[in-house]
């Protein structure tokens, strides 16, 4: 898969550092834009491995890659990573540890990592990749040099997705639901996810479709479904007559309330919440002077 244009600059920035590469890097972006791909490029370069390889899948004595398990990075894998960094390099002459979705470290894991960031062992490197840098403790962020991944244009994203084998109309539908974040879209496709719009369009035309919204998304986390739905609403509102904007924003507020409730209460009845939202969605469209579009 070719390097997308929005990653060329951050990868070139890191490559340009050469021997001045800092021991701790924070690779940050808006999430889903390939932040971990920059970390991958750094790891492969330091280990002198083929640039098309996937570092997380390689068993290399001088490379470690950790990611969240169950949505969280706990202290034990971070402790093992720190022990790894203290060891003498075996093959490459240096060691690198990559922490994917570093913002998912709990407070104990983040605190454990601090000493290695402050006093890194010789010839050791740590790369933290995150789409939510604000969730990392300031103490962690301040000890890393930042490499910023900036979003590409929608045209660039669509072209890259199609070149990567994604059918055009499917790519466009997911671009709306995922804010054009290309790697989030690829992850959704790999998980067998379907676009929300077909079931939302059915529910918009009839309250009888409310149960379908819950059934079609029964395996998806409630927060994720609501966030995708919210992006669809924002996309639609931008096209509606000005007099109808308020109705759409009121419904967006309902989505935000459910999102917040789901974040605070993991036991929230997702089916009930989605059906309730779908009924409100149908009521919204009955009040609008326009018909639901057949496709996004």
C-alpha positions as CSV (number, residue, x, y, z in Angstrom):
1,X,0.0,0.0,0.0
2,X,1.5,3.3,-1.1
3,X,2.3,6.0,1.5
4,X,-0.6,8.5,1.4
5,X,0.2,12.1,0.7
6,X,-0.7,13.4,4.2
7,X,1.9,11.1,5.7
8,X,4.8,12.1,3.5
9,X,5.7,15.2,5.5
10,X,5.8,13.6,9.0
11,X,7.8,10.6,7.7
12,X,10.2,13.0,5.9
13,X,10.5,15.1,9.0
14,X,11.6,12.1,11.1
15,X,13.9,10.8,8.3
16,X,15.5,14.3,8.2
17,X,16.5,14.1,11.9
18,X,19.0,11.3,11.1
19,X,21.4,10.9,14.0
20,X,19.6,13.7,15.9
21,X,16.5,11.5,16.3
22,X,15.3,12.1,19.9
23,X,14.9,9.2,22.3
24,X,11.2,10.0,22.8
25,X,8.8,10.9,20.1
26,X,5.1,11.7,20.3
27,X,3.4,11.1,17.0
28,X,0.0,12.8,17.2
29,X,-2.9,13.5,14.9
30,X,-6.7,13.6,14.9
31,X,-7.0,9.8,15.0
32,X,-7.4,7.4,12.1
33,X,-5.0,9.3,9.9
34,X,-2.1,6.8,10.2
35,X,-0.3,8.1,13.3
36,X,0.9,4.5,14.0
37,X,2.1,4.2,10.3
38,X,4.6,7.0,11.1
39,X,5.7,5.0,14.2
40,X,6.0,1.9,11.9
41,X,8.3,3.8,9.5
42,X,10.5,4.9,12.4
43,X,10.8,1.4,13.8
44,X,11.6,-0.2,10.4
45,X,14.2,2.4,9.7
46,X,15.9,2.0,13.1
47,X,15.9,-1.8,12.8
48,X,17.0,-1.6,9.1
49,X,14.0,-3.6,8.0
50,X,12.2,-3.5,4.7
51,X,10.1,-0.3,4.5
52,X,7.0,-2.2,3.4
53,X,7.0,-4.5,6.5
54,X,4.6,-4.2,9.4
55,X,6.6,-3.7,12.6
56,X,3.9,-4.9,15.0
57,X,3.9,-8.3,13.2
58,X,7.7,-8.8,13.3
59,X,9.5,-10.9,15.9
60,X,12.7,-8.9,16.4
61,X,14.9,-9.0,19.5
62,X,15.4,-5.2,19.5
63,X,11.8,-4.2,18.7
64,X,8.7,-4.1,20.9
65,X,5.2,-2.9,19.9
66,X,2.3,-2.7,22.4
67,X,-1.3,-1.8,21.9
68,X,-4.4,-1.6,24.1
69,X,-6.0,-4.8,25.3
70,X,-9.6,-4.5,26.1
71,X,-9.4,-0.8,25.3
72,X,-6.7,-0.1,27.9
73,X,-2.9,-0.2,28.2
74,X,-2.2,-1.4,31.7
75,X,1.0,-1.2,33.8
76,X,2.3,-4.8,33.2
77,X,3.1,-4.5,29.5
78,X,4.7,-1.1,30.1
79,X,6.9,-2.6,32.8
80,X,8.0,-5.3,30.4
81,X,8.7,-2.7,27.8
82,X,10.9,-0.7,30.3
83,X,12.8,-3.9,31.1
84,X,13.3,-4.5,27.4
85,X,14.7,-1.0,27.0
86,X,17.3,-1.6,29.7
87,X,18.7,-4.6,27.9
88,X,21.7,-4.5,25.5
89,X,20.7,-4.4,21.8
90,X,21.2,-7.8,20.2
91,X,21.1,-7.2,16.5
92,X,20.4,-3.7,15.4
93,X,22.7,-1.8,17.7
94,X,19.7,0.1,19.1
95,X,16.2,-0.7,20.5
96,X,12.8,0.8,19.9
97,X,9.5,0.5,21.7
98,X,6.3,1.6,20.1
99,X,3.1,2.3,22.1
100,X,0.1,2.4,19.8
101,X,-2.9,4.4,21.0
102,X,-0.7,5.7,23.8
103,X,-3.6,7.8,25.2
104,X,-5.2,4.5,26.4
105,X,-2.5,4.1,29.0
106,X,-4.0,4.1,32.5
107,X,-2.5,6.4,35.1
108,X,-0.3,3.7,36.5
109,X,1.1,2.7,33.1
110,X,1.8,6.4,32.2
111,X,3.6,7.0,35.5
112,X,5.7,3.9,35.1
113,X,6.8,5.1,31.6
114,X,7.9,8.5,32.9
115,X,11.4,7.4,34.2
116,X,12.3,5.9,30.8
117,X,11.2,9.1,29.1
118,X,13.3,11.2,31.5
119,X,16.4,9.0,31.6
120,X,16.3,6.9,28.5
121,X,18.9,4.1,28.3
122,X,21.6,4.5,25.7
123,X,20.6,3.6,22.2
124,X,16.9,3.2,23.1
125,X,14.0,5.0,21.5
126,X,10.3,5.2,22.4
127,X,7.6,6.2,19.9
128,X,4.1,7.0,21.2
129,X,1.4,7.2,18.6
130,X,-1.9,8.8,19.5
131,X,-5.0,10.3,18.0
132,X,-5.9,12.0,21.3
133,X,-2.8,13.7,22.7
134,X,-4.9,15.7,25.1
135,X,-5.7,12.5,27.0
136,X,-2.0,11.9,27.8
137,X,-0.6,13.4,31.0
138,X,1.2,16.7,30.5
139,X,4.3,15.0,32.2
140,X,4.4,12.5,29.3
141,X,3.8,14.9,26.5
142,X,6.4,17.4,27.8
143,X,9.2,14.8,27.6
144,X,8.6,13.9,23.9
145,X,9.4,15.7,20.7
146,X,6.2,16.0,18.7
147,X,5.6,14.9,15.1
148,X,2.3,16.1,13.9
149,X,0.1,14.2,11.4
150,X,-2.3,16.5,9.6
151,X,-5.5,15.4,7.8
152,X,-5.4,15.2,4.0
153,X,-8.0,16.6,1.6
154,X,-11.2,14.6,1.0
155,X,-10.1,14.2,-2.6
156,X,-6.7,12.8,-1.6
157,X,-8.4,10.4,0.8
158,X,-11.0,9.2,-1.7
159,X,-8.3,8.6,-4.3
160,X,-6.1,6.7,-1.9
161,X,-9.0,4.5,-0.6
162,X,-10.1,3.6,-4.2
163,X,-6.4,2.9,-5.1
164,X,-6.3,0.7,-2.0
165,X,-9.3,-1.4,-3.4
166,X,-12.3,0.3,-1.7
167,X,-15.3,0.8,-4.0
168,X,-15.9,4.5,-4.6
169,X,-19.5,4.9,-3.2
170,X,-18.6,2.8,-0.2
171,X,-15.6,4.9,0.5
172,X,-17.7,8.1,0.2
173,X,-20.3,6.8,2.7
174,X,-17.7,5.8,5.2
175,X,-15.8,9.1,4.7
176,X,-19.0,10.9,6.0
177,X,-19.3,8.6,9.0
178,X,-15.6,8.7,10.0
179,X,-14.8,12.3,9.2
180,X,-12.7,11.1,6.2
181,X,-10.2,9.4,8.5
182,X,-8.8,6.8,6.1
183,X,-7.3,4.3,8.5
184,X,-10.4,4.3,10.6
185,X,-12.3,3.5,7.4
186,X,-10.0,0.6,6.5
187,X,-10.3,-0.8,10.0
188,X,-14.1,-0.6,9.7
189,X,-14.1,-2.5,6.4
190,X,-11.7,-5.1,7.8
191,X,-14.2,-5.7,10.7
192,X,-17.0,-6.3,8.2
193,X,-18.8,-3.0,9.1
194,X,-21.5,-1.7,6.8
195,X,-22.4,2.0,6.3
196,X,-25.1,3.4,8.7
197,X,-27.0,5.3,6.0
198,X,-29.1,2.5,4.5
199,X,-30.7,1.6,7.9
200,X,-30.9,5.3,8.9
201,X,-32.7,6.1,5.6
202,X,-35.2,3.4,6.3
203,X,-35.8,4.6,9.9
204,X,-36.2,8.1,8.6
205,X,-39.2,7.1,6.5
206,X,-40.9,5.0,9.1
207,X,-40.9,4.5,12.8
208,X,-41.1,0.8,12.2
209,X,-37.4,0.9,11.2
210,X,-36.3,1.9,14.7
211,X,-35.6,-1.7,15.7
212,X,-33.5,-2.2,12.5
213,X,-31.1,0.5,13.7
214,X,-30.4,-1.4,16.9
215,X,-30.2,-4.8,15.2
216,X,-27.9,-3.6,12.4
217,X,-25.5,-2.3,15.0
218,X,-25.8,-4.9,17.7
219,X,-22.1,-5.7,17.6
220,X,-20.8,-2.2,17.6
221,X,-20.0,-0.1,20.7
222,X,-22.8,2.4,21.4
223,X,-20.3,5.3,21.5
224,X,-19.0,4.4,18.1
225,X,-22.4,4.1,16.5
226,X,-23.5,7.5,18.0
227,X,-20.3,9.2,16.8
228,X,-20.8,7.9,13.3
229,X,-24.5,9.0,13.3
230,X,-23.5,12.4,14.6
231,X,-21.2,13.0,11.6
232,X,-24.0,12.0,9.3
233,X,-26.3,14.6,10.9
234,X,-23.6,17.3,10.6
235,X,-23.1,16.4,7.0
236,X,-26.8,16.6,6.3
237,X,-27.4,19.8,8.2
238,X,-24.9,21.6,6.0
239,X,-27.1,20.9,3.1
240,X,-30.5,21.7,4.6
241,X,-32.4,25.0,4.3
242,X,-31.4,27.4,7.0
243,X,-34.8,27.2,8.6
244,X,-34.3,23.5,9.3
245,X,-30.8,23.7,10.8
246,X,-32.1,24.1,14.3
247,X,-34.0,20.8,14.1
248,X,-30.9,18.9,13.1
249,X,-28.8,20.5,15.8
250,X,-31.4,19.6,18.4
251,X,-31.2,15.9,17.3
252,X,-27.4,16.2,17.4
253,X,-27.7,17.3,21.0
254,X,-29.7,14.1,21.8
255,X,-26.9,12.1,20.2
256,X,-24.3,13.9,22.3
257,X,-26.3,13.2,25.5
258,X,-26.4,9.4,24.7
259,X,-22.7,9.5,23.9
260,X,-21.8,11.1,27.2
261,X,-24.1,8.6,29.1
262,X,-22.5,5.7,27.3
263,X,-19.0,6.9,28.2
264,X,-20.0,7.2,31.9
265,X,-22.1,4.0,32.0
266,X,-20.8,1.0,30.1
267,X,-23.9,-0.9,31.2
268,X,-26.3,1.4,29.3
269,X,-29.0,-0.5,27.4
270,X,-27.7,0.1,23.9
271,X,-30.6,-1.5,22.0
272,X,-33.1,0.7,23.9
273,X,-31.0,3.8,23.4
274,X,-30.6,3.2,19.7
275,X,-34.3,2.5,19.2
276,X,-35.2,5.7,21.1
277,X,-32.9,7.7,18.9
278,X,-34.3,6.1,15.8
279,X,-37.8,7.1,16.8
280,X,-36.7,10.7,17.4
281,X,-34.9,10.5,14.0
282,X,-38.2,9.6,12.3
283,X,-40.0,12.4,14.0
284,X,-37.3,14.8,12.9
285,X,-37.8,13.9,9.2
286,X,-41.5,14.3,9.5
287,X,-41.0,17.9,10.5
288,X,-38.5,18.6,7.7
289,X,-39.7,20.1,4.4
290,X,-37.4,17.7,2.5
291,X,-37.3,14.0,1.9
292,X,-34.5,11.8,3.2
293,X,-31.9,11.3,0.4
294,X,-31.7,7.8,-1.0
295,X,-28.0,7.7,-0.5
296,X,-25.2,9.8,1.1
